[in-house]
């Protein structure tokens, strides 16, 4: 509850990170960080994460140009979740071409179905990735 930053990584050495647009507060994506990714994010000011599937670090935008410029790093009350407030270089962050990775909603009347809340992709992922 004090003023020391002591992030609580889980048993796999990871901490969840929610990425939010600095200006609009729109949730853009979710990713994991390990201590090295967190350290690089702080040092470089660019969103850096840990890929569980590839088992390696990745800097968002390194290949796509959709760089996340960190404006603020927040930690929750238990210090076991991080939030990056960022400005995005480019039209969006989702590898499927949408502005946000959260571009679909579960239908209340048919929970097994999804509705697109972003009608069109913001960019062509085939041209970017």
N, C-alpha and C positions, 0 to 999 in steps of 0.2 A: 504494500500500500504506500510505500515511500517513493523516493525519487530515483532509485537505482534501476537501470534497465537490466533485467535479469530474465531474458526469454526462456520459457519452459519448453524444451524440445521433447517430443514424444519418445517412446521406447525405440523407434527406428531412427532417432536423431533428426526428426523433421518437425517443422512448425507450419500450420496452415497460414496462408496469406491471401487476403481478399484485396483485389485491386480495384480502385474506385477512381473515376474521373475527378480531378481536382476541382474543376469549375461547376460541374452539374451534379456531382455525388452519385452518378449512375454507376452501378456495379458492372465492371467490365469483364472480369475473369477471376478465377481461383487457381492457385498453384501452391506448391510446397516449397519450403526453403530448408536447407540444412545450414549449419553455422557458417560455412564458407560462402554460400549464396547470400546470406544476410550480411556478412562482412563486406562482400564485394558490392552489394547494393548500397550500403552506407558509404563506402569509399568512392564509388564511381558515380553515384546518383542515377544509375540505370537499373531497372528491374531485372534482377538475376534470380533464377530459381533452380530447383533440383528436379530433374525428371526421374520419376520412379521407374518408368518402363525402360528408359535408356541407361539409367544409373549414372547420370552425369549432369553437370551444371549446364544451364543454357541462359543466355542473355536474350530477353524478349526483344525482337527486332534485329538481331544479329544477321539473320538471312533475309528477313522480310522487309526491313526498314521501318517496321511498326514499333519503334523504340519507346519504352516507358521512361519518361523523365520524372524522377521522384521529386515531388514538392514537399511531401510530409510523410513520415513514418509514424504510425500509431500502433499502440499495443493495448490489448484489452485488460480488464481489471485483474485477471489471473496471470497475465503475461504468457498465455498459451495460444494466442491468435494475434497475427499481425494484420495491419491494413496499410497498404501503400496508396497514397493519394497522388495521382500522376497526371501529367499532360502527355498525351499520345501524339507521336509523330505519325501522320497518316490518317486514313479514314476509319480505321477500326483495329481491333486486336484479335478477333477470332480467326483461327486457322481455316474456318469454313467461309470466311469473307464477310461476316457480319461485324457491326461496330462492337457489340458485346457478345461474349460467349453465352449469355443468357437471353437468347432471342426467341425462345419458345416457352409457352405456359401450359400447364396441365389444365384440361377442361374440367370445370367443376361438375358439370352434368355427365361427363364421360371421362373419368380419371385415367382411363387407359389410352386416351388420345391427347395429342398436343396441338396447340394453335400457335401459329407464327405471330409474334408481337412485333417483329421487324419483318416487314413484307419482302424486302429485297436486300440482298447482300450489299454492303458498302463498297466492296471491291472484289475483283476476280482473284480468288486464291490461286488459280492455276498460273496466273501471271506473276504472282508474288512468291510462291513457295516452290 
